[in-house]
Amino acid sequence: MNKEIALSAAKLEAFIADDAREPEPQRGLKQRRKWDCFHVATAQFYGCSDLYAADAGMLARGPQLGIKNMVFSKPEPKSPGLFSNLPSAGAITLTP
């Protein structure tokens, strides 16, 4: 956490709060919104191209904030395995 991230998070939160499409949230939702903004601001600070989230609220933040240079997606594999480009285990010979 640094000053730039904190200021960016506050700006993001203010943008959402001023957005006429979102009614005044309950306290729990407001707290969640604050942490979502910290996560987004941190990812932006570090120049992340992807932000992974499991909850629908966070996944909706990208379009809500108009962020086009970062992909908000669920943490799902894009290929069948972690090392799909390696030969199968049967093809590897280990020597003592």
N, C-alpha and C positions, 0 to 999 in steps of 0.2 A: 504494500500500500504506500502510495506517495500522494503528494498534493495534487498532481495532475490527474491521477485516477479519481481521487475524491471529488475534484471539481467537475470532471466529466460525468461521473455518476450522478452528481446533483443536477447537472444540466439535463441528463437523460430523464431523470425522475420528474423534473419540472415540466419537460416536454410532454410526458405521459399524463401528468396531472392536469395540464392545460388542455389536453386533447378533449374536445367536446364529446367524442364518441364514448369515452369511458366515464361512467358515473362515479361519484365519490365512493371510494372503496371502504370496506370495513377495515378495522384496525389490522387484522391478520393479513388481509390482502395487501394493504399498504406496506406492511413490513416485508412481505415477499417481494413486492415491486421494488423496494429499496435494494434488497440483496440481488435481484435480477440485474438492476442497473449497475451495481458494483461488478458483477461478473462480466457484463457486456463492456463496461469501461476498461476493465483490466485486459480483456481480450483485445480490444482496440489499441490500447497502449502498447501491447507486445506485438501488434501486427498480425494477429492470428487470422487465418483464412477460414477456419471452421470453428464453430462453437457447438459442442455436443451437450444435449440436455434430454432428460427423460420425461419432463413434464410439459404439458401442452401450453401452459402459461409462458414459460421461458421460450419455447419454440415460436410462439406468436410475437415475441418482442422484436425480432428482426424486421418483419414487415410493418409492425406498428411504429417502429422508430425510423423506418425508411432506410435501413442499413442494406446496402447493395454489395459491399465489398467483403462480406462475411456470410458464410453459409451456416444457418442454424439447422441442425439435424439431430436425429436420435443416434445414440452410439451403437450402430449396427454394422456388422462386417460387410465390406463391399465384395469380398471374395470368400470362397468356402472355408478357407483356413488361414491361419496367420502366415504360414510359409508355403503358400500354394505353388510358388515357383521353384521349390526345392524338389529333388528326386524323392520318391517314396522311401520309407524306412527300410524296405527290403533291399533296395538298391545300394544302401550305404553299408560299407564293410568297415568295422572297427577292429583295429589291431592293438593288442596289449603293449 
